[in-house]
Amino acid sequence: MKKLAKDIRKEITPLVNNETEKTVNMIKKFEEDLKAYNTELKKRDFYQYKTGTVEAKIRLSSVGDELKQFDDRIADLGYNCSKFGNPDMI
């Protein structure tokens, strides 16, 4: 039984390492996406006070939806990190 466990561990170790590497790359891409989004957000009209309060509130509600998508991605990446033994990675 112990030999079988060692053989299986040896067999799946490269697969786990591969998925861990994929997760690290996804996190790096996500960080880049967040930085790009932040830069793009600063270029919007409401950020520079070019709209009135009513229009700004309408546009901010759509920003809330966009941020929800980022939160969902963080949750997914966090789940992947915890599956592969690195819950503090994200």
Secondary structure, DSSP 4 states (H G I P E B T S, - for coil): -HHHHHHHHHHHHHHHHHHHHHHHHHHHHHHHHHHHHHHHHHTSGGGGT-S-HHHHHHHHHHHHHHHHHHHHHHHHHHHHHHHTT-TT--
